[in-house]
């Protein structure tokens, strides 16, 4: 193989790898979520949120302080009308970057039911799965490398938090 052929093969492989989207598959109760890593500010061990108001929505778990900022914690399961599971020793929390719905809400977070796994998702490896019912705050269900995962509608989640908290 000539040097030119080798360089072309390496360039093609790098271009394919660059098209892959680094993502996290985050386990929650009864299913998994898929988020691109750029939308996740940080994954941290679970911290119990500060007490919430008794009359607030059951899916609003309270606030956690992260880097000096009060971040609303929601239950992705409860906001979708599903049953939430108790927090486990391996639970973490995903701090999610805002999509810009409100400047008063730079982040939101939700607990996971375990440790997320890093995945590089290529456009060819992701396929919409219409056999699984969409929940109200799911943007789409997809199959990625044989895993069925939901892509959350982060903007809609943010809007719901903004409405609840009057931000």
C-alpha positions in Angstrom: 0.0 0.0 0.0 1.4 3.4 -0.9 1.8 6.3 1.5 -1.0 8.2 -0.4 -3.4 5.3 0.0 -2.6 4.9 3.7 -3.1 8.7 4.3 -6.4 8.6 2.4 -7.6 5.6 4.5 -6.6 7.3 7.8 -8.3 10.5 6.7 -11.5 8.6 5.8 -11.5 6.8 9.2 -10.9 10.1 11.0 -13.8 11.7 9.1 -16.1 8.9 10.1 -15.0 9.1 13.7 -15.6 12.9 13.7 -19.2 12.3 12.5 -19.8 10.2 15.6 -21.5 12.1 18.4 -20.1 11.4 21.9 -23.1 10.7 24.1 -24.1 9.3 27.5 -26.6 6.5 28.0 -28.1 7.3 31.4 -30.1 4.6 33.2 -33.3 5.7 34.9 -36.2 3.6 36.2 -37.4 1.1 33.6 -35.4 2.6 30.7 -32.4 4.6 29.5 -31.9 8.2 28.2 -29.5 9.3 25.5 -27.9 12.7 25.7 -25.0 14.1 23.7 -22.1 14.8 26.1 -22.2 18.5 25.2 -25.6 18.8 26.8 -24.4 17.3 30.1 -22.4 19.8 32.2 -21.4 17.1 34.7 -22.3 13.7 36.2 -21.9 13.6 39.9 -22.7 11.3 42.8 -26.2 11.9 43.9 -26.8 14.6 46.5 -30.1 14.9 48.3 -31.8 18.1 47.2 -32.8 20.8 49.6 -36.4 20.4 50.7 -39.0 21.5 48.2 -42.2 23.3 49.0 -44.9 20.8 50.0 -47.4 22.1 47.4 -45.1 22.0 44.4 -45.3 19.4 41.7 -44.2 15.9 42.8 -41.7 15.7 40.0 -39.8 18.7 41.4 -37.5 17.3 44.0 -35.9 20.5 45.2 -32.7 22.3 44.4 -29.1 21.2 44.7 -26.2 23.6 44.9 -23.6 23.0 42.1 -20.7 25.4 41.7 -22.5 28.0 43.7 -25.7 27.8 41.6 -29.1 26.5 42.8 -30.0 23.9 40.2 -33.6 22.5 40.1 -33.7 18.7 40.4 -36.5 16.9 38.7 -37.6 13.3 38.5 -37.7 12.4 34.8 -39.8 9.4 35.7 -42.4 11.4 37.7 -42.7 14.3 35.2 -43.6 11.6 32.6 -46.2 10.0 34.8 -44.1 6.9 35.5 -43.1 5.4 38.8 -39.8 6.5 40.2 -37.5 4.1 42.0 -35.7 4.8 45.3 -32.2 6.3 45.0 -29.5 3.6 45.0 -25.9 3.8 46.3 -24.8 3.9 42.7 -27.2 6.7 41.7 -25.7 9.8 40.2 -27.2 13.1 39.0 -26.9 14.6 35.6 -26.4 18.3 35.5 -27.9 19.4 32.2 -27.0 22.6 30.3 -29.8 24.9 29.5 -31.0 25.2 25.9 -31.9 28.8 26.5 -35.5 28.7 27.4 -34.8 31.2 30.2 -31.7 32.9 31.3 -32.9 32.4 34.9 -32.5 28.6 34.4 -28.9 27.9 33.3 -29.1 24.2 34.4 -31.4 21.5 35.6 -30.6 18.1 36.9 -32.1 14.7 37.4 -31.0 11.6 39.3 -30.0 8.4 37.5 -30.5 4.9 38.6 -26.9 3.9 38.1 -23.7 4.9 36.3 -24.0 6.3 32.8 -22.1 4.8 30.0 -20.2 6.7 27.3 -21.2 5.9 23.8 -20.1 7.2 20.4 -23.2 7.4 18.3 -22.8 7.4 14.5 -25.7 8.5 12.3 -25.8 5.0 10.8 -26.1 3.4 14.2 -29.2 5.3 15.4 -32.7 4.4 14.3 -36.0 5.7 15.4 -38.0 3.1 17.3 -41.8 3.6 17.0 -42.6 0.4 18.8 -42.1 2.0 22.2 -44.6 4.6 23.3 -43.3 8.1 23.6 -43.7 9.7 27.1 -44.7 13.3 27.3 -41.2 14.7 27.8 -39.5 12.3 25.3 -38.5 13.8 22.0 -37.9 10.4 20.4 -37.2 6.8 21.1 -34.3 5.3 19.2 -32.3 2.2 19.0 -28.6 2.6 19.3 -26.4 -0.4 18.9 -29.3 -2.7 20.0 -30.2 -0.5 23.1 -33.6 1.2 23.1 -33.2 4.7 24.6 -35.2 7.8 24.8 -34.0 11.2 23.8 -35.4 13.7 26.3 -37.0 17.0 25.2 -34.8 19.2 27.3 -36.4 22.4 26.1 -39.8 21.2 27.1 -38.4 20.1 30.5 -36.9 23.5 31.0 -40.2 25.2 30.1 -42.0 23.1 32.6 -39.5 24.0 35.4 -39.7 27.7 34.4 -43.5 27.6 34.6 -43.5 25.8 37.9 -40.9 28.1 39.6 -42.2 31.3 37.9 -38.8 32.1 36.4 
